[in-house]
Amino acid sequence: MKYIFCFLAIISFSLGTQAQRISRVTMNNTSITESITVSLDDAIVNISLTGTIINYGIDYASERVTNYTRLEKYNGRIDMFTTYEDKAFQGKVKYLGKTPITYYASYDLPELQGKVKTIGSLSFTYYMNYDDEALKGKIKSIGSNAISFYSSFENDALKGKLKGIGNTQLTYYSNFDDVAFRGKVKSIGQVSFTYYPSYDKQFQGAMKTGNRTQNVNGINFLVN
């Protein structure tokens, strides 16, 4: 009987640790990453590259309109840190449903204070002030997923942009490419993107090949 209980405990722990995961990366029309989405068991949290919560809710995907999603209100448990708690936590989300969220405290290094520290089982680390100018302050890892960025020594069209997340690497068109698509994402993992050039007056800069929503290594990349 004790083996059954052990087995159930292991399964329960495994399910709990899988409840939080990186589910989406959202880029704007210049391929700058705007947010990283962490999925919980019954909600999502959108986080900026510098570790602040942008918003949260229920992710609604339309069955009729391809690639259309919207954020709907989350009606589950929402607990907030009060004014009686550490000043770096005050007013921030403490629980979404059964998932706890923690933050770096006022006694931590100044560049960390107030940033997301954990979401459930996922821990967040950050590039520090002694790191490259284009990296410092940004998320360095979420759980087991390392996150990298192009440094300030790179081509101007690349510097500071997302370079890798987990096992997925990203490349971009450089300043040497056509003005209509320089700086835009060129590849995500093995998936390539092309765009209409500047001499195409009707579609210049618009995506020519590639999908705006692309699942690579289990993460959805939304390219606007």
C-alpha positions in Angstrom: 0.0 0.0 0.0 2.8 2.4 0.9 4.2 2.0 -2.7 0.8 3.2 -4.1 0.9 6.3 -1.9 4.5 7.0 -2.9 3.5 6.6 -6.6 0.6 9.0 -6.2 2.8 11.5 -4.4 5.3 11.4 -7.2 2.6 11.9 -9.8 1.0 14.7 -7.8 4.4 16.5 -7.5 5.1 16.0 -11.1 1.8 17.5 -12.2 2.4 20.4 -9.8 5.8 21.2 -11.2 4.4 21.0 -14.8 1.6 23.4 -14.1 3.8 26.5 -14.6 5.6 26.8 -17.9 6.7 29.3 -20.6 3.9 29.1 -23.2 4.4 32.2 -25.4 6.8 34.9 -26.5 5.2 38.0 -28.1 7.0 40.3 -30.5 5.9 43.7 -31.9 6.2 44.6 -35.6 9.8 45.5 -35.3 10.6 42.1 -33.7 11.2 43.5 -30.2 10.1 41.1 -27.6 7.3 42.7 -25.6 6.4 39.9 -23.2 7.0 36.3 -22.1 3.8 34.4 -21.1 3.8 31.9 -18.2 0.9 29.5 -18.1 -0.5 28.4 -14.8 -3.1 25.6 -14.3 -6.0 28.0 -14.9 -4.6 31.4 -16.0 -1.7 33.1 -17.8 0.7 35.8 -16.6 2.4 38.2 -19.1 5.8 39.4 -17.9 8.1 42.1 -19.3 11.7 41.3 -20.1 12.7 43.2 -17.0 10.6 41.0 -14.7 7.4 42.9 -14.0 3.9 41.5 -14.4 2.2 43.3 -17.3 -1.2 41.7 -16.9 -2.8 38.3 -16.2 -6.1 36.5 -17.0 -7.6 33.8 -19.1 -6.2 33.3 -22.5 -9.0 33.1 -25.1 -8.2 31.7 -28.6 -10.8 32.2 -31.3 -11.8 29.0 -33.2 -12.9 31.2 -36.2 -10.1 33.7 -36.6 -6.6 32.3 -37.0 -4.0 33.6 -34.6 -6.5 35.7 -32.7 -6.2 35.7 -29.0 -7.4 38.0 -26.2 -7.0 38.2 -22.5 -10.1 37.8 -20.5 -10.7 38.5 -16.8 -9.6 35.9 -14.3 -12.4 35.2 -11.8 -10.4 32.8 -9.6 -8.6 33.6 -6.4 -6.5 36.7 -6.5 -4.5 37.7 -3.4 -2.5 40.9 -3.2 0.4 41.9 -1.0 -0.8 44.6 1.5 0.8 47.9 2.7 1.9 46.0 5.8 4.3 43.8 3.9 7.8 44.5 2.4 7.6 47.7 0.3 9.0 45.9 -2.7 5.9 43.6 -2.6 3.2 46.1 -1.8 0.3 46.1 -4.3 1.7 43.1 -6.3 -0.1 39.8 -6.9 0.6 37.2 -4.2 -1.6 34.4 -5.4 -3.3 33.6 -8.7 -5.6 30.6 -7.9 -3.4 28.2 -6.0 -0.1 29.5 -7.6 2.0 31.7 -5.3 4.1 34.5 -6.8 7.1 36.0 -5.0 9.3 39.0 -5.6 12.8 40.1 -4.7 12.6 42.1 -1.5 13.8 45.6 -0.5 16.8 44.1 1.2 18.0 42.4 -2.0 20.3 44.2 -4.5 18.8 47.4 -5.9 18.6 46.1 -9.4 16.5 43.1 -8.2 14.1 44.7 -5.9 10.4 44.2 -6.8 11.2 41.9 -9.8 9.4 38.6 -10.0 11.4 35.9 -8.1 9.2 32.9 -8.5 5.9 31.9 -10.1 4.9 28.6 -8.5 7.8 26.2 -9.2 9.6 28.5 -11.7 12.5 30.6 -10.4 13.6 33.8 -12.2 17.2 35.1 -12.4 18.4 38.4 -13.9 21.3 40.0 -15.6 23.1 42.3 -13.2 24.4 45.8 -13.4 27.9 44.5 -14.1 26.6 42.7 -17.3 26.6 44.1 -20.8 24.5 47.3 -21.2 22.1 45.7 -23.6 21.5 42.8 -21.1 21.4 44.2 -17.6 18.1 44.2 -15.8 16.6 41.6 -18.2 15.5 38.1 -17.3 18.4 35.6 -17.5 16.5 32.4 -16.8 13.0 31.1 -16.1 13.2 27.7 -14.4 15.5 25.6 -16.5 15.2 27.8 -19.5 18.2 30.1 -20.0 17.4 33.4 -21.8 20.0 35.3 -23.8 20.1 38.6 -25.8 22.3 40.2 -28.4 24.9 42.3 -26.8 25.6 46.0 -27.3 28.6 45.0 -29.5 26.3 43.5 -32.1 24.9 45.1 -35.3 22.5 48.0 -34.3 19.5 46.1 -35.7 20.2 43.2 -33.3 21.5 44.6 -30.0 19.3 44.0 -27.0 16.9 41.6 -28.9 16.1 38.1 -27.8 18.7 35.7 -28.9 17.7 32.5 -27.2 15.2 31.0 -24.9 15.7 27.4 -23.7 16.8 25.3 -26.7 15.5 27.9 -29.3 17.8 30.4 -31.0 16.6 33.5 -32.9 18.3 35.5 -35.7 17.3 38.8 -37.2 17.9 40.7 -40.4 20.8 43.2 -39.9 21.3 46.8 -40.9 22.9 45.5 -44.1 19.6 44.1 -45.3 16.7 45.9 -47.1 15.4 48.8 -45.1 11.8 47.3 -45.2 12.7 44.4 -43.0 16.0 45.1 -41.3 15.8 44.2 -37.6 12.9 41.9 -38.1 13.1 38.2 -37.0 14.8 36.0 -39.6 14.6 32.7 -37.9 13.2 31.0 -34.8 14.9 27.7 -34.4 14.6 26.0 -37.7 11.7 28.2 -38.9 12.6 31.0 -41.3 10.7 34.2 -42.1 11.0 36.4 -45.2 9.4 39.8 -46.0 8.5 41.9 -49.0 11.3 44.3 -49.9 11.1 48.1 -50.0 10.6 48.2 -53.8 7.3 46.4 -53.4 5.2 49.5 -52.7 2.0 47.5 -51.8 3.4 45.0 -49.3 6.8 46.3 -48.3 7.8 45.0 -44.9 4.9 42.6 -44.7 5.6 39.0 -43.9 6.0 36.9 -47.1 6.8 33.5 -45.7 6.4 32.1 -42.2 3.4 32.1 -39.8 2.7 34.9 -37.3 2.1 32.2 -34.7 4.8 29.5 -34.7 5.3 26.8 -32.1 9.0 26.0 -31.7 10.1 23.5 -29.0 6.8 23.8 -27.2 6.7 27.6 -27.0 4.4 29.7 -29.2 6.1 32.7 -30.8 3.7 35.4 -31.8 5.3 37.6 -34.5 3.2 40.8 -35.2 
